[in-house]
């Protein structure tokens, strides 16, 4: 069992709680740096895709996991970032300007959808973001002078100092660097007054407002930040695909991102990483299972969306804290063994007084 003795206020907001965390995160970083040299190109590509989806999951986690605003339209920001990257590279802008512009345009779209929906919450907000995703999908399909519609848009290679950053090891390291920078940025944001205000809004809007938190300002900030990070992930995803079409950014992808944060663990940056591993591994598992299942099952259309929806429901019912929450429970069990109590993580069904005023 590890005991943490806090003797200064700074101990509550430091990045690493103890020396063991420094060791394990350092080991993880070393593994990421060595992976392209030790693994086959296929697995390097899969790791790159995991990091891209983890980046998109971090964007949605800011909005849903830390601010409590449900979105079914993050595929729209994903697509906006991807198309912005491709169009600006085609216009000849040097790297990394298109990547920064993709994040900026997506953040602007987040403000555009965030401002009109400030008074919406729950199901109504989810419907509004769902409608926004449908609108963006139609715009991508019909604005042929820019996106080339359903004919598709090739993604030019991005180069820096003569090095092709669009594939192989350079692209892997670029994606890893962006992911690490975003994670560090979010860790610092969540320790700041802004991050604490977002968490307060998630826990109780009435209590947060009574403490002086401006709901409109911080909700709009959450939408902009979430959309910007997701747009950056979309820009990297454009290079991963190499060719864009509106069919790549449908509502099904929004569902995948929602499954990612719920299954990984809401309210946790670790959960976005675990959820990305799950979302990337699930289609591979389905492809392997097709070889061992009857044709009557494997030939049915929509098998993957069905499994995504079913897994989402099961996690909400039986493990609402996701994979990361389960890992914390397992770790806590071994820390307290043999005096662990089964009711330690029992879900409470009582609410605060501020929540009953709705």
C-alpha positions in Angstrom: 0.0 0.0 0.0 1.3 3.5 -0.9 0.8 6.4 1.4 0.9 10.0 0.0 1.8 12.7 2.5 0.9 16.2 1.3 2.8 19.0 3.1 2.1 21.8 0.6 -0.9 23.0 -1.4 1.0 22.3 -4.6 0.9 18.6 -3.9 -2.8 18.6 -4.8 -2.2 19.9 -8.4 1.1 18.4 -9.4 1.2 16.3 -12.6 2.7 13.2 -11.0 1.5 12.1 -7.6 4.6 10.0 -6.7 7.8 8.7 -8.1 6.2 5.4 -9.3 4.0 7.4 -11.7 7.1 9.1 -13.1 8.7 5.7 -13.7 5.8 4.1 -15.4 4.9 7.1 -17.7 8.6 7.3 -18.6 8.6 3.6 -19.5 5.5 4.2 -21.6 7.1 7.1 -23.4 10.2 5.0 -24.1 8.0 2.2 -25.5 6.2 4.7 -27.8 9.6 6.0 -29.1 10.9 2.5 -29.8 7.7 0.9 -31.2 8.3 1.9 -34.9 11.7 0.2 -34.8 10.5 -3.0 -33.1 7.1 -3.6 -34.7 6.0 -4.5 -38.2 4.6 -1.6 -40.3 1.0 -2.9 -39.9 1.1 -2.7 -36.1 2.8 0.8 -36.4 -0.2 1.8 -38.5 -2.6 0.4 -36.0 -0.8 2.3 -33.2 -1.0 5.5 -35.2 -4.8 5.0 -35.6 -5.2 4.4 -31.9 -3.4 7.7 -31.2 -5.6 9.6 -33.7 -8.8 8.2 -32.1 -7.4 8.9 -28.6 -6.9 12.5 -29.7 -10.5 12.7 -30.9 -11.6 11.0 -27.7 -9.8 13.6 -25.6 -11.7 16.3 -27.5 -15.1 14.6 -26.7 -13.9 13.9 -23.2 -13.5 17.6 -22.5 -17.1 18.2 -23.5 -18.9 15.1 -22.2 -16.6 13.7 -19.5 -15.6 17.0 -17.8 -18.4 19.4 -18.7 -21.3 17.0 -18.8 -22.5 18.0 -22.3 -23.5 15.1 -24.5 -22.6 15.4 -28.1 -23.7 13.1 -31.0 -22.1 15.3 -33.6 -18.4 15.1 -33.1 -17.9 13.4 -36.4 -18.7 16.8 -37.9 -15.7 18.4 -36.3 -13.6 15.4 -37.2 -14.6 15.9 -40.9 -14.2 19.7 -40.8 -10.6 19.2 -39.6 -9.9 16.6 -42.2 -11.2 18.6 -45.1 -9.6 21.8 -43.9 -6.2 20.0 -43.8 -6.6 18.6 -47.3 -7.9 21.8 -48.9 -5.1 24.0 -47.4 -2.4 21.5 -48.4 -3.8 21.5 -51.9 -3.6 25.3 -51.9 0.1 25.0 -51.1 0.3 26.1 -47.5 3.4 24.7 -45.7 3.2 22.4 -42.8 2.2 22.9 -39.9 -0.1 25.8 -40.9 -2.8 23.5 -42.3 -2.8 21.5 -39.0 -3.2 24.6 -36.9 -5.9 26.0 -39.3 -7.8 22.7 -39.1 -8.0 23.0 -35.3 -8.9 26.7 -35.5 -11.7 26.1 -38.1 -13.1 23.2 -36.1 -13.0 25.3 -32.9 -14.9 28.1 -34.7 -17.5 25.5 -35.7 -17.7 24.5 -32.1 -18.5 28.1 -31.1 -21.1 28.2 -33.9 -22.9 25.2 -32.5 -22.2 26.0 -28.8 -23.7 29.5 -28.6 -27.2 28.6 -29.8 -27.4 25.5 -27.7 -26.4 27.0 -24.3 -29.8 26.5 -22.8 -30.1 22.9 -24.0 -29.0 19.9 -22.0 -29.3 16.1 -22.0 -31.4 14.6 -24.8 -32.1 18.0 -26.4 -28.5 18.9 -26.7 -27.7 15.5 -28.2 -30.4 16.0 -30.8 -29.1 19.4 -31.7 -25.5 18.1 -32.2 -26.9 15.2 -34.1 -28.6 17.6 -36.5 -25.4 19.6 -36.8 -23.6 16.4 -37.9 -26.2 15.7 -40.5 -25.9 19.3 -41.9 -22.1 19.1 -42.1 -22.3 15.7 -43.8 -24.6 17.2 -46.5 -22.4 20.3 -46.9 -19.3 18.0 -47.4 -21.2 16.1 -50.1 -22.7 19.0 -51.9 -20.0 21.7 -51.8 -18.3 20.2 -54.8 -16.2 23.3 -55.7 -14.2 22.8 -52.4 -14.7 19.2 -51.2 -15.4 17.6 -54.7 -18.4 16.0 -53.1 -18.9 12.3 -53.4 -16.1 12.1 -56.0 -13.6 12.4 -53.1 -10.7 14.6 -52.3 -7.1 13.3 -52.3 -4.9 14.4 -49.4 -1.5 15.9 -50.5 1.6 14.8 -48.6 2.8 17.2 -45.9 6.5 17.9 -45.9 8.9 19.6 -43.4 12.5 20.1 -44.3 12.2 17.6 -47.2 10.8 14.9 -44.9 7.5 13.3 -45.8 5.3 13.5 -42.6 2.3 11.7 -44.1 3.3 8.1 -43.7 5.4 5.6 -41.9 7.6 6.5 -39.0 7.6 10.3 -39.4 3.8 10.3 -39.3 3.8 8.0 -36.3 6.1 10.4 -34.4 4.1 13.4 -35.5 0.9 11.9 -34.2 2.6 10.8 -30.9 4.0 14.3 -30.4 0.6 16.0 -31.0 -1.1 13.5 -28.6 1.5 14.0 -25.8 1.2 17.8 -26.2 -2.6 17.7 -26.0 -2.5 15.4 -23.0 -0.1 17.7 -21.2 -2.2 20.8 -22.1 -5.4 19.2 -20.8 -3.7 18.1 -17.6 -2.7 21.7 -17.0 -6.1 23.0 -18.0 -7.9 20.7 -15.6 -5.7 22.0 -12.7 -6.6 25.6 -13.6 -9.7 27.6 -12.6 -11.1 27.0 -16.0 -10.9 23.2 -15.7 -12.4 23.3 -12.2 -15.3 25.5 -13.5 -16.0 22.9 -16.2 -16.1 20.1 -13.7 -18.4 22.2 -11.5 -20.8 22.7 -14.4 -20.8 18.9 -14.9 -21.6 18.2 -11.3 -24.3 20.8 -10.8 -25.0 23.8 -13.0 -27.0 25.5 -10.2 -24.2 25.1 -7.7 -21.6 26.3 -10.2 -23.7 29.3 -11.1 -24.1 30.2 -7.4 -20.3 30.1 -7.0 -20.0 32.7 -9.8 -19.3 30.5 -12.8 -20.6 32.0 -16.0 -22.3 29.1 -17.7 -22.4 30.7 -21.2 -18.7 31.5 -21.2 -17.5 28.2 -20.0 -19.9 26.0 -22.0 -18.8 27.9 -25.2 -15.2 27.5 -24.2 -15.7 23.7 -23.7 -17.4 23.4 -27.1 -14.5 25.4 -28.8 -11.8 23.4 -27.1 -13.4 20.1 -27.7 -14.1 20.8 -31.4 -10.5 22.2 -31.9 -8.9 19.0 -30.5 -11.2 16.8 -32.5 -10.5 18.9 -35.7 -6.8 18.4 -35.1 -7.4 14.6 -34.9 -9.4 14.8 -38.1 -6.5 16.5 -39.9 -4.2 13.7 -38.9 -6.9 11.2 -39.9 -6.9 12.7 -43.3 -3.3 11.8 -43.8 -4.0 8.3 -42.5 -6.8 7.8 -45.0 -5.1 9.6 -47.9 -8.4 10.1 -49.6 -11.5 11.8 -48.2 -15.2 11.3 -48.9 -18.3 12.3 -47.0 -19.0 8.7 -46.2 -16.0 8.7 -43.9 -17.6 11.2 -41.4 -21.1 9.9 -40.8 -23.2 9.7 -37.6 -21.8 6.2 -37.1 -18.4 7.8 -36.4 -20.0 10.0 -33.8 -21.4 6.9 -32.2 -17.9 5.4 -32.2 -16.5 8.4 -30.4 -19.3 8.3 -27.8 -18.6 4.6 -27.3 -14.9 5.4 -27.0 -15.3 7.8 -24.0 -18.0 5.8 -22.2 -16.3 2.5 -22.5 -12.9 4.0 -21.8 -14.2 5.9 -18.7 -16.0 9.2 -18.5 -14.2 12.0 -16.7 -10.7 10.5 -17.3 -8.0 11.3 -19.8 -6.8 7.7 -19.4 -10.2 6.6 -20.4 -9.8 8.2 -23.8 -6.7 6.2 -24.4 -8.3 2.9 -23.3 -11.4 3.7 -25.3 -9.3 4.3 -28.4 -7.6 0.9 -28.0 -11.1 -0.7 -27.7 -12.6 1.1 -30.7 -9.7 0.2 -33.0 -9.5 -3.4 -31.7 -13.2 -4.2 -31.9 -13.5 -4.2 -35.8 -10.4 -6.5 -35.9 -12.1 -8.8 -33.4 -15.3 -8.8 -35.4 -13.3 -9.7 -38.6 -11.7 -12.6 -36.7 -15.0 -13.8 -35.3 -16.6 -13.8 -38.7 -14.4 -16.8 -39.6 -15.9 -18.8 -36.8 -19.5 -17.7 -36.8 -22.4 -19.1 -38.9 -23.0 -17.4 -42.2 -26.5 -16.5 -41.1 -25.0 -14.1 -38.5 -21.9 -12.8 -40.4 -24.0 -12.0 -43.5 -26.3 -9.6 -41.7 -25.7 -5.9 -42.4 -25.1 -3.5 -39.6 -23.3 -6.0 -37.3 -20.7 -3.5 -36.2 -23.1 -0.7 -35.3 -25.2 -3.3 -33.4 -22.2 -4.4 -31.3 -21.2 -0.8 -30.7 -24.7 0.1 -29.4 -24.9 -3.1 -27.3 -21.6 -2.6 -25.7 -22.5 1.0 -24.9 -25.7 -0.1 -23.2 -23.9 -2.9 -21.2 -21.2 -0.5 -19.9 -23.8 2.1 -18.9 -25.7 -0.5 -17.0 -22.9 -2.5 -15.4 -19.7 -0.5 -15.5 -20.5 3.3 -15.9 -16.9 4.2 -15.0 -15.6 2.3 -18.0 -12.4 0.4 -18.4 -10.3 2.9 -16.5 -12.8 2.8 -13.6 -12.6 -1.0 -13.5 -8.8 -0.7 -13.4 -9.0 1.7 -10.5 -11.2 -0.8 -8.6 -8.8 -3.7 -9.3 -5.9 -1.6 -8.1 -7.7 -0.4 -5.0 -8.7 -3.9 -4.2 -5.1 -5.1 -4.1 -4.0 -2.0 -2.2 -6.5 -2.7 0.6 -6.4 -6.5 0.5 -7.5 -8.3 2.8 -9.6 -5.5 4.4 -11.4 -4.5 1.2 -15.1 -4.0 1.5 -17.5 -5.0 -1.3 -19.7 -1.9 -0.8 -16.7 0.5 -1.4 -17.8 1.4 -4.9 -21.5 0.9 -4.5 -23.4 3.5 -6.6 -25.3 6.1 -4.5 -28.9 6.9 -5.5 -29.1 10.2 -3.5 -28.8 13.6 -5.0 -27.7 16.9 -3.7 -30.3 19.6 -2.8 -29.2 21.7 -5.8 -30.0 18.9 -8.2 -33.5 18.5 -6.8 -34.3 22.1 -7.6 -34.6 21.4 -11.3 
